[in-house]
Every structure is written in C-alpha cells, then in structure tokens.
Amino acid sequence: MDYQQNQCQHIDLIPFNNKFFCKSCGIHMPEDGSIGIKAMNFCFPGYLNPIQNLKKQWNRAVPIGSLPNEYQKQRLSLIDYMIEWSEKLKLSMNSLFLAVQFLDYFVSQKKVDPVQYRLYGATCLMLAAKSIELDERIPFISKLRRYTYLPYATLDFRRCECQIIKQLNWNLQCTTLIDWAEAVISLGIVYQQDELAQSENILKEKSTNILQQQTNQQIKQDIFKEHLDTVFKQPITAPKQINEKVQEQLIRLCVSVLKDGSYLDKDPAELTVSVVGCARKASGLKTSIPKCLNELLENVEPKFQEGLTDHFIKQVKQPTSVLGRAFTTDLDFFSLQNYKHRIV
C-alpha cells in the first residue's frame, strides 16, 4: 500500500482529558502549537476519548507466566513458522501478534507436548483470525491444514481449539504491542517541528562545501558567511517523509520485541512508550520523546528504550520465510510424518 499523508486542516477540535484532538482525523493538537503528522490509514474521527481507549488497551493485555525451557528453545522457530503461515493466508500483523500471545499464554498455563507446539501455534493463528479478520479471511481448519502441511487430523485441531478457548475463559478480545503502537500512531508521534539529529561537524562540513562552490561566483564572501550563520542557527526540521520512516521502524521494532520474548512480563504502557522513543531515535529525530508527546502519554517513563535500542542495533535480520530451515532446527519433520492421525 502506498503511503499517503494526512491532509486534514484540523479546524474542528474536541477536548478529552484536558487535551485537544482533531474531530475529523483524531490527531492530538498540543498546546505549544506543534502540528502532528500521520498517514491517511490512521485517520479516525475523534468521537471517543483516545486516552481512555489507550489505557483500556493496556489493561486488556494477557499476563504471561513463566515459559517451559523446551518451548523457549523452539519459540523463535515457531514464530517464524507462524509468520510464514500468516503471509500465505494473507492475515494482518495484528492477527499474528495476537496468535503468538495466545500461544505464549497457553503454554505458560498448560503442559503441552513439544511435538505439538506447531499444532497449537497454527490453531492460535486460526483463533486470532476469528477474533480480528473479516469472515472471508478466516482460515478454517480445512484451509489451515492445507497451508501449514501439518500431519494432524481435523479432530486434533478442534481439540486444541477447545483447550485454548477454555484456558482464555472464552475471551479472545485481547490486545498486543502492535495494537498499542497503532493506537499511539493514530494520535501522532511525529511533528512538523521535530528536528533531525545532525552533529555540528556535519554542519561545518556542509558550510565549507558550500563556500568552496561559491568561490567562483561574484558573491562577496563576508555576505555569504553571514547568510550561512543565519541559516545554520535555524533548527533543521524533519521533512514530512520522516513519519513514514518512523512508522516502518516502529513495526520492525514490534516484530523484534515479539521474537525476543524477554519483554513478555513488562508493563504495557512503559513498553509502548519505549518502542515509540526507540523508533523515533532510529529514524534520525533529535528527541526521542518530545515534551508534547510525553504529556500526551501522561509522562509514562520509557524505561526499556536503551535496552531496545541496543537490541535493535545488534539484531541480525531474520528471514521472513523459513521453509526448509526450521525443519532442521527444532523437530524432525519425518518423525512428524509418522505421527498418529496423519492424513495426506
């Protein structure tokens, strides 16, 4: 999908929690005059209190207990499988995150045979799709068996589905990190007044290059230097295209956190703010959390931002398709072929 900038003029404002929001597109309008930037696909009418909505999403997070050692060893390859399956089934990123959350929660509460981890992962993907996707996108068991190539019968999928639903107490309306990130994006996390992080050395190098280029022209050098001084005293504002980069970095960070698994028990509000700050910094913005954004998120501390930044820098890029690789890293595929109830 092509990125399209929000063109709303923010004329009609509506107050929520002593803050103002645009009634047409729902973006936050700070009191200091900063103007937020966001994409068209994140524009929603501001009829509901967005701050209360965000807090409700944080409260609907599923608490994850301690995970078995065998599951922790296989968790990354399982997520790789689920990413591949969701791509084949054309499911949204929200369904993928919710499915992984269902799987983490169920395995932390119930003892599961490691051989059946993929069976439960595929079933969680189906349940997440039933909770989020449109009817035509929901992969029912027959389609799920065809796309995942798992050697299990329809009854096995039904049994797993019932177990997971009962363990979740029939409540599939949970929220994940990607939901929290999208909720914050819809309020605006990049502003036209944002400055790019450029060092003084870069500015000096630019000024000397410009001076060298202008030596052949008939402009007095002292006048030109005065012009440079006035130009470089002005803040280097971020172009509107930087919002697209921040949005892409935010999604990549969310996937990285999903795969990492060490942030499952962290506070949702602090994790959301930390991911937003890390994405802004990684996109080249000077300030990770500006004052207006900090006030919008009610001064939640980004406690994990430094750790996320280090993790994101050191992270080795993971392939999106792992067909053939994951079979050799966790379980023997040929032993699965001989598993009971196999139907070709």
Backbone torsions as a table, in degrees:
resi	resn	phi	psi	omega
1	MET	NA	132.3	179.6
2	ASP	-71.6	142.0	179.8
3	TYR	-78.5	127.6	178.6
4	GLN	-125.2	129.3	-177.7
5	GLN	-76.6	143.7	175.5
6	ASN	-68.0	127.1	-176.9
7	GLN	-106.2	15.4	-178.2
8	CYS	-65.4	143.6	179.9
9	GLN	-91.3	-5.3	176.3
10	HIS	54.4	50.9	-177.9
11	ILE	-85.0	-44.8	-176.6
12	ASP	-95.1	114.2	-178.2
13	LEU	-107.6	152.9	179.6
14	ILE	-136.4	134.7	-176.7
15	PRO	-89.3	138.0	171.5
16	PHE	-142.1	129.4	177.5
17	ASN	52.4	43.6	179.0
18	ASN	62.0	23.6	176.3
19	LYS	-130.0	156.6	-177.9
20	PHE	-108.8	141.4	179.7
21	PHE	-134.0	150.2	177.8
22	CYS	-72.9	128.5	-178.0
23	LYS	-71.2	-23.2	-176.6
24	SER	-84.9	-44.3	-175.3
25	CYS	-116.5	-9.4	175.8
26	GLY	81.6	8.1	-177.7
27	ILE	-78.4	149.9	179.3
28	HIS	-76.0	136.5	178.5
29	MET	-114.6	96.3	-176.7
30	PRO	-63.9	154.4	-179.5
31	GLU	-71.3	-22.3	-178.3
32	ASP	-79.2	3.1	178.0
33	GLY	89.8	0.7	178.0
34	SER	-64.8	143.5	-178.3
35	ILE	-112.8	119.5	-178.2
36	GLY	-75.9	158.0	178.4
37	ILE	-127.4	136.5	173.2
38	LYS	-157.6	168.4	-176.9
39	ALA	-84.1	162.5	-178.5
40	MET	-63.3	-34.9	-176.4
41	ASN	-73.4	-4.0	175.9
42	PHE	-110.4	19.3	179.2
43	CYS	-92.2	121.7	178.6
44	PHE	-135.9	140.0	178.2
45	PRO	-60.0	138.7	-175.9
46	GLY	-87.2	62.0	179.2
47	TYR	-89.1	-26.4	-178.9
48	LEU	-108.4	155.4	179.8
49	ASN	-68.5	110.2	-175.5
50	PRO	-70.0	-29.7	179.6
51	ILE	-69.0	-45.4	177.5
52	GLN	-64.5	-36.7	178.2
53	ASN	-62.8	-42.7	179.2
54	LEU	-64.9	-41.5	179.0
55	LYS	-65.1	-38.3	177.5
56	LYS	-64.1	-37.3	177.3
57	GLN	-64.6	-41.8	177.1
58	TRP	-61.7	-37.4	-178.5
59	ASN	-73.0	-18.6	-178.7
60	ARG	-92.7	13.4	177.2
61	ALA	-71.4	144.4	-179.3
62	VAL	-85.8	123.4	178.2
63	PRO	-71.6	127.2	-178.9
64	ILE	-103.7	126.5	177.6
65	GLY	-85.8	-163.4	179.9
66	SER	-72.6	137.8	-177.4
67	LEU	-97.0	143.2	177.5
68	PRO	-61.1	150.9	-178.0
69	ASN	-61.4	-41.5	-179.1
70	GLU	-64.8	-36.9	178.1
71	TYR	-68.3	-38.9	178.2
72	GLN	-62.2	-34.4	178.6
73	LYS	-68.1	-36.0	-175.2
74	GLN	-96.2	-6.2	-170.4
75	ARG	-59.3	-43.6	-177.7
76	LEU	-63.6	-44.6	179.3
77	SER	-68.2	-33.2	176.5
78	LEU	-64.2	-42.4	178.1
79	ILE	-65.3	-37.5	176.2
80	ASP	-60.6	-42.8	175.8
81	TYR	-60.2	-46.1	-176.7
82	MET	-65.8	-34.2	174.8
83	ILE	-64.3	-44.4	179.5
84	GLU	-63.4	-43.9	179.6
85	TRP	-63.5	-43.4	-178.8
86	SER	-64.9	-33.9	176.5
87	GLU	-67.3	-42.9	179.1
88	LYS	-64.0	-39.6	-177.8
89	LEU	-84.7	-2.7	178.8
90	LYS	58.5	45.1	177.0
91	LEU	-90.0	159.6	-179.5
92	SER	-77.4	163.8	176.3
93	MET	-63.3	-31.9	179.7
94	ASN	-64.3	-39.0	177.9
95	SER	-65.3	-40.1	178.5
96	LEU	-61.3	-49.0	-179.0
97	PHE	-62.6	-41.1	-179.9
98	LEU	-66.5	-37.9	179.2
99	ALA	-64.5	-42.9	178.1
100	VAL	-63.8	-37.8	177.8
101	GLN	-65.7	-41.8	175.4
102	PHE	-58.9	-45.4	-177.7
103	LEU	-65.4	-44.9	178.7
104	ASP	-59.6	-44.1	-177.9
105	TYR	-66.1	-45.4	-177.2
106	PHE	-64.6	-44.9	-178.5
107	VAL	-66.5	-31.5	178.2
108	SER	-73.6	-18.3	-177.7
109	GLN	-104.7	-29.3	-175.2
110	LYS	-124.5	148.3	176.1
111	LYS	-80.2	124.3	-176.3
112	VAL	-123.7	137.4	175.0
113	ASP	-64.7	123.5	-178.4
114	PRO	-55.0	-27.0	179.3
115	VAL	-64.9	-25.0	-175.2
116	GLN	-100.5	11.6	-179.7
117	TYR	-58.3	-41.4	-179.0
118	ARG	-67.7	-36.1	177.1
119	LEU	-60.3	-46.4	179.1
120	TYR	-69.2	-34.0	177.3
121	GLY	-64.1	-43.8	178.6
122	ALA	-66.0	-38.6	178.3
123	THR	-65.5	-40.1	176.7
124	CYS	-62.2	-35.9	177.9
125	LEU	-65.2	-38.7	177.7
126	MET	-67.0	-42.0	180.0
127	LEU	-65.8	-39.8	178.3
128	ALA	-64.2	-39.6	178.3
129	ALA	-65.6	-38.4	177.0
130	LYS	-63.2	-30.3	-178.5
131	SER	-80.9	-27.6	-170.7
132	ILE	-117.5	-47.6	-167.2
133	GLU	-75.2	163.1	170.9
134	LEU	-68.5	159.2	-174.7
135	ASP	-56.4	-39.6	-177.3
136	GLU	-71.6	-14.0	179.0
137	ARG	-95.2	-10.6	-175.4
138	ILE	-72.5	122.1	177.6
139	PRO	-85.5	102.1	177.5
140	PHE	-74.1	174.4	-167.1
141	ILE	-57.7	-42.4	-178.6
142	SER	-60.6	-43.2	178.8
143	LYS	-71.0	-36.9	-179.6
144	LEU	-64.1	-42.1	178.8
145	ARG	-64.7	-35.7	-177.9
146	ARG	-71.1	-35.3	-175.6
147	TYR	-89.0	-26.0	-177.0
148	THR	-93.7	-16.6	-179.2
149	TYR	59.4	27.1	-179.9
150	LEU	-82.8	138.9	-174.2
151	PRO	-85.6	55.7	-179.0
152	TYR	-127.9	151.6	-179.9
153	ALA	-82.8	168.2	178.9
154	THR	-60.2	-36.8	179.8
155	LEU	-63.1	-33.2	178.1
156	ASP	-65.4	-42.5	177.9
157	PHE	-64.4	-41.0	179.6
158	ARG	-64.4	-41.2	179.2
159	ARG	-62.2	-44.7	178.9
160	CYS	-64.5	-39.9	179.8
161	GLU	-60.8	-44.7	179.2
162	CYS	-64.5	-41.2	179.8
163	GLN	-62.6	-44.4	-177.8
164	ILE	-67.3	-43.4	-179.0
165	ILE	-63.2	-42.9	178.9
166	LYS	-64.4	-39.6	179.7
167	GLN	-66.2	-32.5	177.0
168	LEU	-83.5	3.2	179.8
169	ASN	58.9	36.4	178.0
170	TRP	60.4	22.8	179.0
171	ASN	-112.8	100.4	179.6
172	LEU	-98.8	0.6	-177.9
173	GLN	-86.5	68.9	179.3
174	CYS	-106.5	163.9	179.6
175	THR	-119.6	155.5	-177.5
176	THR	-129.3	178.9	-178.9
177	LEU	-59.9	-37.5	-178.9
178	ILE	-68.0	-32.2	176.3
179	ASP	-68.3	-42.8	178.9
180	TRP	-64.5	-41.3	-179.9
181	ALA	-63.9	-42.9	179.8
182	GLU	-66.2	-35.2	178.1
183	ALA	-64.2	-39.7	179.0
184	VAL	-72.1	-38.1	177.4
185	ILE	-59.7	-39.8	-178.8
186	SER	-65.4	-20.7	177.0
187	LEU	-88.3	-14.6	179.6
188	GLY	98.9	113.9	178.7
189	ILE	-118.6	-0.4	175.6
190	VAL	-126.8	139.8	-176.6
191	TYR	-123.8	152.1	178.8
192	GLN	-62.4	-26.1	-179.6
193	GLN	-85.1	-0.8	179.0
194	ASP	-62.2	142.8	179.1
195	GLU	-106.3	144.0	175.2
196	LEU	-79.1	145.9	-179.9
197	ALA	-83.6	98.1	176.4
198	GLN	-126.0	134.2	-177.4
199	SER	-78.7	163.3	178.8
200	GLU	-63.5	-31.1	-179.9
201	ASN	-64.4	-38.9	179.2
202	ILE	-65.4	-40.1	179.3
203	LEU	-65.0	-41.4	179.3
204	LYS	-64.4	-40.8	179.6
205	GLU	-64.0	-40.0	177.9
206	LYS	-63.9	-41.4	-177.5
207	SER	-66.7	-39.4	178.7
208	THR	-67.6	-38.2	178.0
209	ASN	-63.9	-40.5	179.1
210	ILE	-65.9	-40.5	179.5
211	LEU	-62.9	-40.5	179.4
212	GLN	-65.4	-36.6	179.5
213	GLN	-70.9	-26.3	-175.8
214	GLN	-92.5	-1.3	-177.4
215	THR	-65.9	-30.1	-179.1
216	ASN	-81.4	-7.0	180.0
217	GLN	-95.4	164.8	-175.9
218	GLN	-92.4	48.0	176.8
219	ILE	-110.4	131.1	-179.9
220	LYS	-64.1	137.3	-174.0
221	GLN	-67.8	-35.3	-178.5
222	ASP	-68.4	-37.3	178.0
223	ILE	-67.5	-39.5	-179.4
224	PHE	-66.8	-37.0	178.0
225	LYS	-65.1	-39.4	177.3
226	GLU	-62.4	-38.3	178.0
227	HIS	-64.7	-40.6	178.2
228	LEU	-63.0	-42.0	-179.5
229	ASP	-59.9	-42.7	-179.6
230	THR	-70.1	-33.4	-179.5
231	VAL	-69.5	-45.9	-174.9
232	PHE	-79.2	-11.0	172.3
233	LYS	-76.5	-22.0	178.7
234	GLN	-77.0	142.8	178.4
235	PRO	-65.5	146.0	179.4
236	ILE	-86.9	98.2	-175.7
237	THR	-77.2	149.0	-178.6
238	ALA	-76.6	136.3	175.8
239	PRO	-69.0	161.7	-178.4
240	LYS	-64.2	-25.6	-179.0
241	GLN	-67.1	-16.1	-178.3
242	ILE	-66.3	-24.7	179.6
243	ASN	-64.2	-36.9	177.5
244	GLU	-63.8	-39.8	179.3
245	LYS	-67.0	-41.8	178.3
246	VAL	-61.9	-41.4	179.8
247	GLN	-63.5	-42.5	178.6
248	GLU	-66.0	-42.8	178.8
249	GLN	-63.7	-35.8	-179.7
250	LEU	-64.9	-42.4	178.5
251	ILE	-65.3	-42.4	178.5
252	ARG	-62.5	-39.7	178.0
253	LEU	-64.9	-41.1	179.2
254	CYS	-62.0	-42.3	177.5
255	VAL	-65.0	-39.0	178.2
256	SER	-63.1	-43.1	178.1
257	VAL	-66.3	-38.5	178.0
258	LEU	-59.4	-44.5	-179.0
259	LYS	-73.4	-30.6	-174.7
260	ASP	-64.0	-49.4	176.4
261	GLY	83.2	-5.7	-178.9
262	SER	-90.3	-1.8	-179.2
263	TYR	-111.8	17.8	-175.9
264	LEU	-66.3	-31.3	-175.6
265	ASP	-101.6	12.4	-177.0
266	LYS	-82.4	159.5	178.8
267	ASP	-65.2	127.4	-176.4
268	PRO	-59.3	-40.9	-178.7
269	ALA	-65.0	-47.4	-179.5
270	GLU	-65.4	-37.2	179.1
271	LEU	-67.5	-40.4	179.4
272	THR	-62.5	-48.2	-179.6
273	VAL	-63.8	-38.4	180.0
274	SER	-64.7	-41.3	179.2
275	VAL	-66.1	-40.7	178.8
276	VAL	-63.9	-45.9	178.9
277	GLY	-62.1	-40.5	179.2
278	CYS	-66.2	-39.7	179.6
279	ALA	-66.2	-41.0	177.7
280	ARG	-63.7	-43.4	-179.1
281	LYS	-66.8	-41.0	-179.9
282	ALA	-67.8	-20.6	-180.0
283	SER	-88.9	0.1	175.0
284	GLY	96.9	10.5	177.5
285	LEU	-80.5	145.9	-174.3
286	LYS	-67.8	-42.0	-177.4
287	THR	-110.1	129.6	-179.0
288	SER	-71.4	-47.6	178.0
289	ILE	-129.1	97.8	178.7
290	PRO	-66.2	165.2	-175.4
291	LYS	-60.1	-43.2	-178.0
292	CYS	-65.4	-35.5	178.0
293	LEU	-73.1	-36.1	177.9
294	ASN	-64.0	-40.3	177.7
295	GLU	-68.4	-36.0	178.1
296	LEU	-61.5	-42.8	-179.0
297	LEU	-87.5	15.2	174.1
298	GLU	56.7	45.6	170.5
299	ASN	57.9	33.9	174.6
300	VAL	-71.0	132.2	-176.1
301	GLU	-78.9	132.0	175.2
302	PRO	-82.3	73.1	-172.2
303	LYS	-67.3	-24.7	-174.1
304	PHE	-105.1	10.2	-174.6
305	GLN	-64.8	-43.7	-178.4
306	GLU	-64.6	-43.3	178.4
307	GLY	-65.4	-38.0	177.8
308	LEU	-66.0	-38.7	179.3
309	THR	-63.0	-46.3	178.5
310	ASP	-62.6	-42.0	-179.8
311	HIS	-65.5	-38.8	-177.6
312	PHE	-69.9	-35.4	179.7
313	ILE	-69.6	-41.7	-176.2
314	LYS	-81.5	-12.4	-173.2
315	GLN	-64.2	133.8	173.4
316	VAL	-87.1	133.2	-176.3
317	LYS	-61.9	125.6	-179.7
318	GLN	-90.9	138.0	176.6
319	PRO	-69.8	144.1	179.4
320	THR	-77.4	-28.4	177.7
321	SER	-110.3	126.8	-174.7
322	VAL	-121.6	20.8	-178.4
323	LEU	-62.1	125.2	-178.6
324	GLY	93.1	-27.5	-179.3
325	ARG	-86.1	-46.1	-176.3
326	ALA	-68.4	-26.4	178.4
327	PHE	-60.9	-29.2	-176.4
328	THR	-96.4	-1.4	-175.3
329	THR	-105.0	-23.0	-177.9
330	ASP	-126.8	-62.1	-176.9
331	LEU	-122.2	155.1	178.8
332	ASP	-81.0	117.3	-176.3
333	PHE	-63.2	-33.9	-177.6
334	PHE	-72.3	-25.8	173.4
335	SER	-71.5	-30.4	176.1
336	LEU	-69.7	-32.0	-179.5
337	GLN	-62.8	-30.3	-178.4
338	ASN	-93.4	6.8	-178.6
339	TYR	-70.1	153.7	-175.7
340	LYS	-61.6	156.0	178.1
341	HIS	66.5	19.9	178.2
342	ARG	-69.0	129.7	176.9
343	ILE	-129.2	123.0	-178.6
344	VAL	-80.3	NA	NA
